[in-house]
């Protein structure tokens, strides 16, 4: 009897322990919630302006970077200990997205990507242009922004030390892509303090703030810019021109970097979310370019042009009718296109974002080396520099991509979806985000946004531009292509102006793999749509499909594919049936 009682007691204790143990869902939620909080504290940033302005900048010294690698490797071990099949369907998706994020963060630390914090397209110092344009919601934000500026000398010293470490092992962007890129450093170093990006928040302060307080904060900011920020920029400029650029590597390929083949393959995985060899991507790009070239020729015939495609491209690049005469004209045309979409939005999307966006020119110090446009939550940047090389026939596609329903539409929808965990609402996977934006260019045909054959040709020219990237990126980084060879291929196969071709090729050289994400993402969305249309037949609802894609936030392409399989299995019902 005593033995039976003891056995029952042990069994009850076991059941109680099992009941007390957290579920797989709870373990995963605790892990990604704590990691996201840790990540935010590490990088001291708030791109969306929902938190107080940080009063300091990240630590980027070797010890901090080594600690980040150890932390994320430990997170991966904890993820491996969570049984995937015991997770609910919703948390299984969170698991897949979170694990992909963490694996890529750890890989970047392993390859010491932080030793290359600047290239021809992005840099740690140009980030301040974006930070300064974020909304200051509280009076205390102005003081915290000044404290952040006071941390710039320390931050720049640590970044320079990391760049020196990269120089020692040949881990730098190619020198050819860096020459002439000192303009944004020099502009910040030598401008009047009130003309720098750092002073932008102080130009329009809350009317409720007492004038004396405004004056005090402005004076403190100007003093900090003049005595702290600008000397740090002058030191950076001296390092950039005297040490970094002259000793940067002369090779182009990512595969020429230390452990280059593995590094480039990881870049492909990070940006496309697919584990594909560069040879397969190169072959796909060649096939897609040939297909799109035939479509472009057909549209060219619709314009009545009698010559061949190279002659038509020359005509488009040189005829002044296709170019704005003033920066304001270009901005006005972009605004008109964006408002035209507003009138069509409800026909193609059930849930619309609450957030609005503005249209502004690219800052002058960045414009010579910047892309034609760039968009995101709250803003669509249009490059008004060098107007004779900013074709109007491509502006519809550019606007659909960078504003709505592209980046300034998709990203706010994710941010506004409180059902998603923070690590999904606030992060961006290039294959999904850029793939969606490129799909929006293609969707413009169905929406009736292209009114002339020239605008349809502009859309196709943007499609072939992204397909050509598959060829050029892999050609440069895996097949030994020269810069001149890449420029020639882009010139012969796209309608881009020559100035833009050069800035784009330099971006592909300096940022391996990123250019692959656009077309690979669009292909995935188009294939998912074709599969749903075929499976659902007359039940296919385009608004429901778009809502199902956008409701995901930003996910790896295999996760998107499985989500559309569920969409089909559930009869094509979108996530917001009351809006369909």
N, C-alpha and C positions, 0 to 999 in steps of 0.2 A: 504493500500500500504506500509506504513512504517513498519507494522508488517511483511509483506512478505519479504521486504528487510532485516529486522533484522534476520528473520529465515534463509534466504539464506546466510547471513553473518556468522551466527553461524555454519551452515552446512559446509561452506567453511573452517572455522577455524578448525572444527573437522577433515575434510579431510586432511588439511595441517598438523595437529598434527599427524594424523595416518601415513601420508607419512613420517613425520620426525622421527617417532619412529623406533628404530633399529629393524631389523627382528630377528626372533628366532635364525637363523644361526649366525647373527652378535653378538647377546648377548652371545651365547655359545662360539664363538671363542674368544671374549674378555675375558670371564671368564677363559677358560683353558689356554689362553696365559699369562694372568697376574698371575694365580696361579703357572704355571710352572716357571716363572721368580722368583716368591717369594720362591718357593721350592728350586731352585738352590742356591739362596742367603742364605737360611737357613742352607743348608748342606755344603756349601763352598767346593764343589767337582766337578770334571770334569773327569769322568772315561775314556772318549774317547780322551782326549788330544786335544780337538778342541778350548779350551779357555786358557787364561794364567793360569799358575799354581796358585792355591789360596795361599794367603799369611797369612792365618789364618785357624783355625779349627772351627767346629760348636760349638755353645753354647748348652750345654746339662744340664743346671741347671734346677731346678723345675719350675721356672717362665717361662723359654723359652718353656719347654715342655707343660705347661698349656696353654700358648698362642697359640701353634700349634694346640692343640685340639680345642680351640675356633675358630681359623681361619678356620679349615676344616669343623667344624660343620656349620659355616656360609656359606661356599661354597656349602654344601649340601642343605641348605635352598634356595640359589639362583638357584641351579639346579632344585629344585622342582618347582620353579616359571617359568621355561621355558617349554612351551607346546611342548611335544615330537613330536606330530603329525604334528606340523607346521615346523619341521626341515626337511631339504633335506635328501635324503637317506644317503649321505655321512656323514652328520653331525649327523644323528641318530646313526650311528656306533660310531662316536667320543664321543657322549653323553654316550652311554652304557659303553664304555671302560673307559672314564674319571670318570664316577660316581662310577664304580667298584673300581678304584684306590683310589678315595677320601674316599669312605666308609671304605675301609680297612685301610687307613692311620689313619682315625679318630678312628676306632675300636682299633688299636694298641695303640693309645694315651689313650683311655678310660681304657684299661686294664693295662696301664703303663708298656708296654713291654720294654720300655727304661730302666727300673730298672734291666733288665737282658741282658746287652750288651755283654756278653761273654758266650760261651758254649764250648763243646768239639770240635766243628768244625770251628766256626768263632768267631772273637773277634775284639774289636775296635782297639787293638794294632797291630793285624796281618794285618789290612787293609793297613798299611804303606808299606808292601811288594809289594802290587799291585800298590799303588800310586807311589812308587819309580821307577817302571818299565814302567810307562807311558812315552811317548816321550816328551822330552823337546824341544820345537820348537823355542823358542826365548831365546836370551841371558838373558833377564830379568827373565826368569823362574827360573834360578839358585838362584838368590837373593831372589825371592819370596818363593822358597822351603826352604831356610834357615830361613826366617821369619816364615814360617809355623812350622818348627821344634822348633822355640823358643816359640811357643804357646802350645807345648805339655804338660808342667807341669800344666798349667791351665786346659787344656782339661782332663788330667788324674785325676786331683783333682775332677772335676765335675763328671766324670764317676765313680770314687770310691765312691763319696757321693751317687750317684744313686744306686750303688750296695749295699751300707749299708742300704739304704731305703728298697731295696728288701729283704735283710736279715731279717730286722725287721718284715716283714709280711710273711716270708716264701716263697717269690717269687724268687727262684734261680733254676739253673739247679740242677739235682741230684748230690750229692757229688761224687758218684762212677764214674761219667763221667768226673770229673774235676781233679781227682788225677793224677799226672804226667804230667799235661798239662802246667806246669810252664816252660817248656824247652824253648819255644820261647821268653818268657820274660827274662829269665836268659841269653839267647844267646845275646839279644840286650843290656842287662845291662853290660855284662862282656867282650864282644868282643873288639878287637881293633877298634877304630872308623872307620878306613878305610875298615874294614871287615863287617860293618853293612849294612843293606838294605838302610839306609839313605844316604850313600855315593855313591851308585850305579850310580846316574846320573852324578857324577863328574868324573867317571873313563874314560868316553869318551865324551869329550866336542867338540863343533864345531871347525873345523880347522880354520875357518875364525876369531875366537875370538883371540885377541892378547895374547901371552903367559903370559904376566904380569897380564892380567885380569883373565885368567884361574887360575893362581897361587893364586891370591887374593881371588877368590871365593872358591877355594879348602881349603885354610887356614881358612877362615871364617866358612866353613861347618864343618871341623874337630874340630874346637874350640867349635862350637855349639853342636855337637854330644857329645863331651867329657864332657862339663861343664853344659849343659842344658838337653839334651835328656837322656843320660845314668843315671844321678841321678834320673830323673823321673821314669825310668824303675826300678831302684833299690827300690824306694818307692813302686811302684806297686807290685813288687815281694814280698816285705815284707808284704803288705796287703793281697796278694793272698794266700801265704802260712801260714801266721800267723792268719788271721782273716776270710777270705772269705771261703776257702775250708773247714776248720774245722767246720764251722757253717752252711754250705750249707745243704739243706734238705736231708733226707735219703730216702724219698719216690721217686718213679719213675714217676708215672702217671701225665699227664697234668691235669687230673680231680682232683688230690690231691692238686693242687694249689688253691689260693683264687679264688672263683667263677669259679672253674676249669671246670665244665661241659660246661658252656657258653664259656669259653676261648678256650677249645679244639674244640668246634663246630665252633667257629670263625676261628681257625687255619685251619680247614678242608675247610671252605669256601674260605679263602684267597689263599690256595695253590692248591685246585682243581677247584676253581671258581664254584663249585656246592654245593648246600645246601643239603647234604646227611648225614643221621645219621651214626655214626660209626658202628652200627650193620649191616647195609646194605653193607658197604664197606668191613667189615670183611668176610661176607658171599661170596661176589663177589671174594675176594682174595682166599678163600679156593677152590672155583670152578675153578678158572683160574690156580691155582697151580696144581690141579689134571689133568687138560687138558694138561698142558705143560709137566708134568712129563711123561705122556704117549708118547708124542712126543720125549722127551729125550731118553726114553727107546728104541724107534724105531731107532733113530740115533745111539745109542750105539751099537745096533746089526750090523749096517753097518760097524763098525770098526772091527768086528770079535771077540770082547770081549765075553767071555763065561759066566762070572759071572753075578751077579745081579747089580742093579744100585748103592747101597751103596759101593759094591766092586769096581765098575768102578770109582766112585768119589774118593775113596782112591787111586786108581791107578793114576788118574789124579793129585792128590795133592802131590804125592810122586815120580813120575818118572821124573828124571832130564831132559829127552828129551824135556819136555814141558816148560822149564825155561831158560831164558837167562843167560849166564855166566858172562857178564859184563854189567854195566849201558849203555855203548855205544851201545852194541848189541841191547838192548831193544829200545833205541832211534832210532837206524837205522831201525829196523823192523817197528816201527810206521811211520817213514818217508816214507818208501817204500809203505806201505799200503795207506797213504795219496796221494802219487803220482799215485798209481794205480787208485784211484778214479778219479783223474784229467782227466785221459784218457777216462772215462765213463760219466763225468758230463753232457756233451751236449746232451747225449741221454735221460736224465731224467729231465733236467731243461732247460727252455728257457732262463731266465735271470740269469746270474752268477754274483756274487759280484766282485767288483774291488779289494777289500782288500785281502791281502795275510796274512798268519799266519806262525809263527815259532813254532818249537817243542823244548821244554826245560825241564830239570829235575825240579821236585818240590824242592824248597829250603830245605837245610839239616835240618834246625831247625823246619820245619813244617812237614817233610816227615814221621816221625814215626806215626803220628796220622792223616795223610792225606789220602784221597781216592786214588784209582789207577790212576786217571787222572782227569783233569778238563780243559775245554776249553772255549773260547770266542773270541771276536774280537782281532785278532793279535797274539793269543798264544794258544798252546795246551801244558799243563803241564802234564808230564809223571812221575809217581812216581818210581824212580829207587832204593828206599830203600827196603831192605829185598827181594832181587831178587828171592830166592826160593819160595816166595809167590806171584809172579807176573806172572801168566800163560800166555804163548804165544798164546794158543788156544783161549783166550778171547780178544786178542789184536786187532783183526779186528773189532769186535763189539765196543770195547772201542774207537777206532780211528774214526769210522764212527759217533759215538755219540758226541765225544768231539771236533773233528775237522770238516772236511767236509764230508757229507753235513749237519752235525749237528750244534753245537753251533758256530763254527768258520765260518759258512756259513750263517745260518739263521739270526744271530744277525747283521752282517755287511750289509746284504740286507736291513734290517729295517733301519739301520743308514743312508744308502745311498739313501733312498727313500724320496726325498724332498717334495713329495706330502702329506706325513703324517705330522701332527703337531708334534712339538718337544716332547710333553708328550708321544706320541706313539713311536717315533723313539728311545727314550733313556730309556725306562723302559722295564721291563722284568716280565712277568707273568709266574710262574713256570709250571702251567698245560700245557700251550701252548708250551713254550720253551723246557721243559723236555719231554713233549709228542712228540714233533717233533723229538727230538734227539733219543728217543727210537724207534720211527717209522723208523728212518734212519737205525738203527741196523737191523730191520726186512726187510727193503728194500734191504739191502745188499744181500739177497738171490736172488732177481730178477736181481740185477746188476752183479751177478757172482763173488762176492767178497770172498765168502767162498769156498776154494779150497779143503778142506778135511772134512771128517765126524767130525774130532775133532774140526775144526773151526765152523762147523754148530752146534755142541754140545755146543761150547762156546757161540754162539749167543743165543741158547735156554737157556743156564744157566743164561745169563744176563736177558733174558725175565722173567724167573721164579724168579730170584732175585727181580725184580721190582714187580712182582705179590705177592711174599711173603711179601714184604713191607706192602701191604694192610692188611695182617694178623697180622704182627708183630707190626706195628704202632698202630693199633686199639687195639691189644691185650695188649700192654704196657699201653696205655693212657686211655683205657676205660674198659678193662676186668681184670685188676689186674695182668697181667703177670709179672714174675720176669725177671731180666736180663739173668739169666741162662736159663730160659724157652725160651726166645727169641733167644738166641744163639743156643740152641739145635734145634729149629725149622729151623733156617737158615742152620745149619750144615746138617740136614737130608734132606733138600729139595733144596739145591743149590750146585753148584760146587765151590763156593768161598773158598779160603784158610782160615784157621781158624783165622789167624791174621787179615785179612780183615773183616771177619765176626764180630770180636769183635769191630773193629773201626767203622764199619757200624752200629751195634746195639747201640753203644754209641751215634752215631749221631742221630739215630731215637729217642732215649730217650731224648736227649738234645734239639731236634728241632722238636717238635710235629707237625704232619701234612705235613711237607715238603716232606717226602718220599712217600706220597700218590699221589703226582702230576704226577709222571712219567707214571705210568700205566694207570691212569685215562685219561691223555692226549692222550696217544697212542690209547687207545680204541676209543676215540672220533674221531681221524683222520682216523682210520681203518674203523669205521662205516660210516663216511662221504664218504670215497672212495668207499666202497661197495655200498652205496646208489647211488652214481653218476654212477658207472659202470652198475648197474642194470637199472637205468633210461635212460641212454644215449646209452647203447648197443655199436654198432660199432662206434658211434660218440665219445665215450670216448677217450680222449687224456691224457695220464699220465703226460706228460710235462705240459700241460695246467692246470691239477688238482694241481700239485705241485706248479706251479706259483700262482695259485689262493689262495692256503693256505699260501704261504710265503709272498705274497703281503700284507697280513693283518698286518704284524708286530708282535705284541704280544697281543692277545685278550683273553677274557674269552671264555670258550668252547661253551656256548650257542651262542655267536656271530659268532664263527667259523661255527657252524652248520647252522645258517641262511645264512652265506655267501656262503656255498656250495649249499644250496637250490637255491640261486640266480644263481650260476654257472650252475646248472642243467636247471633252467628256461630259461636261455639265450643260451641254446644249447651246453653247454660245452666249450664255447669260453673263453680262458684264458685272463688275463689282458694284455698280450703282443702278440696279434695274429700274428704280423709280425715275431715273433721268433718261432712260432710253426711249 
